[in-house]
């Protein structure tokens, strides 16, 4: 078995009024902070760090997370994930998340920035018990190239499988492989940046989606799509021309989720 470039294992449990990190283990180019508490709800916040500075040819990363019953964790990254030239072997990141009854996992990483000839594959598997909640985001950004053009990366691919009580309820596959039609209709449609947010929670309903639509209505310069999932939950897609525009959409959406669905106060993930 090939030793991963970075490995992170985290187990969290509810202890009285707050969530604690019951177990943390890191190896290689992954580190994680001790839990911090930014709100009064007892939710634990963790920042994942990569001291290596970026992913290069042949890198592989693994993340394994277990949340015990009623545990609440928000995980983010210290900074953006930079994918450099990977001409021979793609950089790969595998995540496996287990959420027990009543737990809440919010995964809000900084953007993935893919530079010239970058090739990145991400695989995420989530195993949920009934009553668990999930909020998961991604942003894909084209990085700088010597000739100043965009879409110089070779591949950005993300697969997400979500199981509820061991039954597959969601399969999401994003594949950005630039060619001459990258900006055309049915692909990026003139935009350069792509964002997604998947939320699974039994309290999501049509009234909440109507609030989201009203929230997005003034933002006509962006391409925004939001769809109800049968789980229940919803999927949000955003096309924009800057990272900040997508971060804004995901931020106001997350704030509404916390207020109307989770019954929690907004949170500011200050990093600089």
Backbone torsions as a table, in degrees:
resi	resn	phi	psi	omega
1	UNK	NA	131.7	-178.7
2	UNK	-73.6	131.4	177.8
3	UNK	-70.3	126.3	-178.7
4	UNK	-67.4	151.9	175.4
5	UNK	-63.3	-37.0	176.9
6	UNK	-145.9	139.6	179.3
7	UNK	-136.6	136.2	178.4
8	UNK	-134.8	128.4	172.6
9	UNK	-125.0	130.7	-178.6
10	UNK	-135.7	130.2	172.8
11	UNK	-124.2	130.3	-177.6
12	UNK	-124.8	147.1	-179.1
13	UNK	-141.6	154.6	177.1
14	UNK	-85.0	127.9	177.0
15	UNK	-129.4	108.0	-175.0
16	UNK	56.8	-113.6	-172.9
17	UNK	-97.6	4.8	-178.8
18	UNK	-146.4	164.4	177.5
19	UNK	-92.2	136.7	176.9
20	UNK	-117.8	155.2	171.8
21	UNK	-84.1	101.4	-176.7
22	UNK	-68.1	-35.9	179.4
23	UNK	-149.3	133.6	170.8
24	UNK	-134.4	136.3	177.1
25	UNK	-143.5	128.6	177.1
26	UNK	-128.9	153.7	-178.6
27	UNK	-147.6	140.4	178.0
28	UNK	70.6	-135.4	-171.2
29	UNK	-89.0	34.3	173.2
30	UNK	-127.9	135.7	172.9
31	UNK	-136.4	158.1	176.2
32	UNK	-140.1	142.7	179.0
33	UNK	-71.6	164.5	167.5
34	UNK	-67.8	155.6	-178.1
35	UNK	-64.1	140.2	173.3
36	UNK	-119.3	158.4	-174.7
37	UNK	-125.1	105.1	-173.1
38	UNK	-96.3	-12.0	179.2
39	UNK	-132.3	177.9	-178.0
40	UNK	-87.8	1.2	-174.2
41	UNK	-82.6	-9.4	-178.3
42	UNK	85.5	3.2	178.3
43	UNK	-67.2	136.2	-179.3
44	UNK	-92.5	134.7	-179.9
45	UNK	-113.0	133.0	178.9
46	UNK	-130.1	144.3	179.5
47	UNK	-115.6	119.6	178.4
48	UNK	-87.6	133.6	-177.6
49	UNK	-121.6	146.4	174.2
50	UNK	-124.7	96.4	-177.2
51	UNK	-63.2	-15.9	-178.8
52	UNK	-71.4	-19.5	175.6
53	UNK	91.7	-16.1	179.7
54	UNK	170.5	168.9	-179.4
55	UNK	-95.8	135.8	179.8
56	UNK	-127.8	-178.6	-173.6
57	UNK	-50.1	123.6	175.1
58	UNK	83.6	-1.7	179.2
59	UNK	-64.6	144.6	173.4
60	UNK	-138.3	137.0	-176.6
61	UNK	-129.1	142.5	178.7
62	UNK	-131.2	137.0	177.1
63	UNK	-130.5	127.6	177.9
64	UNK	-125.7	125.3	-175.0
65	UNK	-130.7	133.9	175.7
66	UNK	-128.7	124.5	175.1
67	UNK	-110.9	121.6	177.7
68	UNK	-73.0	175.2	-178.2
69	UNK	-56.0	132.2	176.3
70	UNK	70.5	1.5	177.6
71	UNK	-71.4	145.1	-178.5
72	UNK	-132.5	118.8	-176.3
73	UNK	-133.3	134.9	168.4
74	UNK	-114.4	120.4	-178.1
75	UNK	-114.4	133.0	176.0
76	UNK	-136.5	-176.8	177.7
77	UNK	-111.7	157.9	179.5
78	UNK	-69.1	-32.1	-178.4
79	UNK	-157.7	-177.4	-179.1
80	UNK	-65.9	155.1	175.5
81	UNK	-94.1	113.8	-175.2
82	UNK	-99.5	126.0	179.1
83	UNK	-107.8	116.0	-179.2
84	UNK	-96.2	-169.4	-174.7
85	UNK	-58.0	124.9	179.6
86	UNK	-134.2	68.1	-173.3
87	UNK	-75.5	-27.2	-175.0
88	UNK	-95.3	-54.1	-176.4
89	UNK	-132.7	130.4	-179.2
90	UNK	-62.2	151.3	167.9
91	UNK	-79.4	134.2	-173.4
92	UNK	-126.2	138.0	173.8
93	UNK	-129.1	122.0	178.5
94	UNK	-112.7	130.8	177.4
95	UNK	-125.9	136.6	174.5
96	UNK	-130.4	124.5	-173.2
97	UNK	-124.8	131.2	176.9
98	UNK	-118.0	120.8	-177.5
99	UNK	-118.1	115.4	-179.8
100	UNK	-86.4	171.8	-173.0
101	UNK	-51.1	130.6	176.2
102	UNK	78.2	0.4	-179.0
103	UNK	-83.1	162.1	179.3
104	UNK	-136.0	126.0	176.7
105	UNK	-125.7	121.0	176.2
106	UNK	-113.3	119.3	-178.5
107	UNK	-115.5	107.5	-173.5
108	UNK	-126.6	70.8	-178.8
109	UNK	-73.8	157.7	170.8
110	UNK	-69.0	167.8	-173.0
111	UNK	-62.5	155.1	166.7
112	UNK	-89.0	123.3	178.5
113	UNK	-110.0	116.6	-176.6
114	UNK	-104.5	116.4	-178.8
115	UNK	-88.8	-176.7	-175.5
116	UNK	-56.7	130.6	178.5
117	UNK	64.6	24.8	175.0
118	UNK	-78.1	142.7	176.0
119	UNK	-136.2	117.7	-172.7
120	UNK	-135.2	130.6	177.3
121	UNK	-125.1	129.4	-178.5
122	UNK	-122.7	134.2	178.8
123	UNK	-128.1	125.9	-178.0
124	UNK	-127.7	123.5	177.2
125	UNK	-120.0	125.4	-179.1
126	UNK	-118.7	125.0	175.0
127	UNK	-109.1	116.3	-176.0
128	UNK	-117.7	144.8	167.5
129	UNK	-95.5	160.6	178.6
130	UNK	-59.0	137.3	-179.6
131	UNK	93.3	-8.5	176.3
132	UNK	-81.6	157.9	-179.3
133	UNK	-130.1	147.9	-177.2
134	UNK	-139.1	134.6	169.8
135	UNK	-130.6	122.4	-172.9
136	UNK	-138.3	130.1	-176.1
137	UNK	-124.0	158.5	172.5
138	UNK	-150.7	147.3	170.9
139	UNK	-136.5	127.9	176.8
140	UNK	-110.0	125.6	-173.3
141	UNK	-127.0	133.1	174.7
142	UNK	-77.0	129.3	-178.9
143	UNK	-88.1	179.6	-178.1
144	UNK	-67.5	143.5	173.3
145	UNK	-128.4	151.6	-176.3
146	UNK	-56.5	-33.6	-178.6
147	UNK	-87.7	1.5	175.9
148	UNK	81.8	-1.3	-179.1
149	UNK	-85.7	160.2	178.0
150	UNK	-95.5	172.8	177.6
151	UNK	57.1	44.6	176.4
152	UNK	-92.6	-3.7	174.3
153	UNK	-74.2	159.8	-177.6
154	UNK	-92.3	-37.4	-176.9
155	UNK	-161.6	133.9	167.2
156	UNK	-126.7	119.2	-175.7
157	UNK	-136.0	133.5	179.8
158	UNK	-136.9	125.7	176.2
159	UNK	-118.3	134.4	-179.2
160	UNK	-131.7	126.5	175.7
161	UNK	-120.4	130.1	178.3
162	UNK	-121.8	128.2	179.5
163	UNK	-117.1	132.7	174.9
164	UNK	-113.2	117.1	-174.9
165	UNK	51.3	42.7	175.3
166	UNK	71.0	8.9	175.5
167	UNK	-104.2	130.1	-179.6
168	UNK	-66.2	121.8	-179.8
169	UNK	-115.8	-15.2	-178.9
170	UNK	-152.9	130.3	170.0
171	UNK	-128.8	118.2	-176.9
172	UNK	-122.7	128.3	-177.1
173	UNK	-131.6	117.1	176.8
174	UNK	-113.7	128.5	179.0
175	UNK	-138.0	113.4	177.4
176	UNK	-111.5	108.4	-178.1
177	UNK	-127.6	92.3	-170.0
178	UNK	-57.0	137.5	171.3
179	UNK	-146.9	-166.7	-175.9
180	UNK	-67.5	-15.6	-179.0
181	UNK	-103.0	14.7	-173.2
182	UNK	-55.8	-37.3	-176.8
183	UNK	-94.8	5.7	-174.4
184	UNK	-79.7	178.6	179.1
185	UNK	-64.7	136.3	-179.5
186	UNK	87.8	-3.8	177.0
187	UNK	-122.3	-112.0	179.7
188	UNK	-90.0	-13.1	171.9
189	UNK	51.4	45.3	176.9
190	UNK	89.1	-5.7	179.0
191	UNK	-98.6	167.2	-174.9
192	UNK	-119.2	-21.6	-174.2
193	UNK	-119.3	144.3	-176.0
194	UNK	-128.4	133.2	178.2
195	UNK	-132.3	151.3	178.1
196	UNK	-143.5	151.3	174.8
197	UNK	-143.2	125.9	176.6
198	UNK	-112.3	126.2	178.1
199	UNK	-125.8	127.7	177.4
200	UNK	-125.7	115.6	-177.9
201	UNK	-161.1	135.4	-176.3
202	UNK	-64.7	-12.7	-177.8
203	UNK	-93.2	-5.1	176.6
204	UNK	-70.6	130.6	179.6
205	UNK	-142.2	-179.0	-177.0
206	UNK	-64.8	-34.2	178.1
207	UNK	-61.4	-39.6	178.8
208	UNK	-66.5	-40.4	177.8
209	UNK	-64.4	-34.4	175.8
210	UNK	-64.0	-37.3	175.4
211	UNK	-63.6	-39.2	177.4
212	UNK	-63.3	-45.2	179.5
213	UNK	-59.0	-41.3	178.5
214	UNK	-65.6	-34.4	179.5
215	UNK	-66.9	-37.3	-176.0
216	UNK	-85.6	-17.5	-171.2
217	UNK	-53.9	-39.5	-179.1
218	UNK	-72.5	-11.2	-172.4
219	UNK	-94.3	62.2	-173.7
220	UNK	-72.3	-16.3	-178.3
221	UNK	-77.8	-7.6	179.2
222	UNK	-109.9	160.8	172.6
223	UNK	-105.2	111.6	-174.8
224	UNK	-123.6	132.1	175.6
225	UNK	-130.8	133.4	178.4
226	UNK	-134.3	132.6	-175.3
227	UNK	-131.9	140.7	176.4
228	UNK	-74.8	137.4	173.7
229	UNK	-99.4	155.1	-177.6
230	UNK	-76.6	-4.2	-167.5
231	UNK	-64.7	-52.3	14.9
232	UNK	-95.0	169.5	-179.6
233	UNK	166.3	-165.9	176.9
234	UNK	-151.6	159.4	175.9
235	UNK	-120.4	131.4	179.1
236	UNK	-115.5	132.7	174.1
237	UNK	-122.9	142.1	179.4
238	UNK	-137.0	131.8	169.4
239	UNK	-112.8	132.6	-177.3
240	UNK	-152.0	179.3	178.7
241	UNK	-113.2	13.3	175.3
242	UNK	-155.7	153.2	175.8
243	UNK	-63.6	-40.2	-175.3
244	UNK	-62.3	-35.2	179.5
245	UNK	-64.4	-42.6	179.3
246	UNK	-70.2	-40.8	177.5
247	UNK	-59.2	-37.3	178.3
248	UNK	-63.4	-46.6	179.7
249	UNK	-62.1	-47.8	179.6
250	UNK	-64.1	-34.9	-179.5
251	UNK	-66.1	-47.2	-178.8
252	UNK	-71.2	-30.4	176.1
253	UNK	-68.0	-44.9	179.4
254	UNK	-62.7	-38.6	178.4
255	UNK	-62.3	-40.9	179.1
256	UNK	-69.3	-37.4	176.7
257	UNK	-59.7	-48.0	-178.0
258	UNK	-64.1	-37.6	-177.0
259	UNK	-75.8	-50.1	-170.5
260	UNK	-91.9	-29.7	-176.2
261	UNK	-101.3	-48.6	-173.7
262	UNK	-91.4	-15.4	-179.0
263	UNK	66.3	37.9	-177.9
264	UNK	-123.7	158.9	177.5
265	UNK	-76.5	154.8	176.9
266	UNK	-61.2	158.4	-179.4
267	UNK	-132.3	142.0	178.2
268	UNK	-111.8	113.1	-177.3
269	UNK	-88.1	71.6	-176.3
270	UNK	-65.4	131.3	-179.4
271	UNK	-129.5	-8.4	-179.9
272	UNK	-156.1	NA	NA
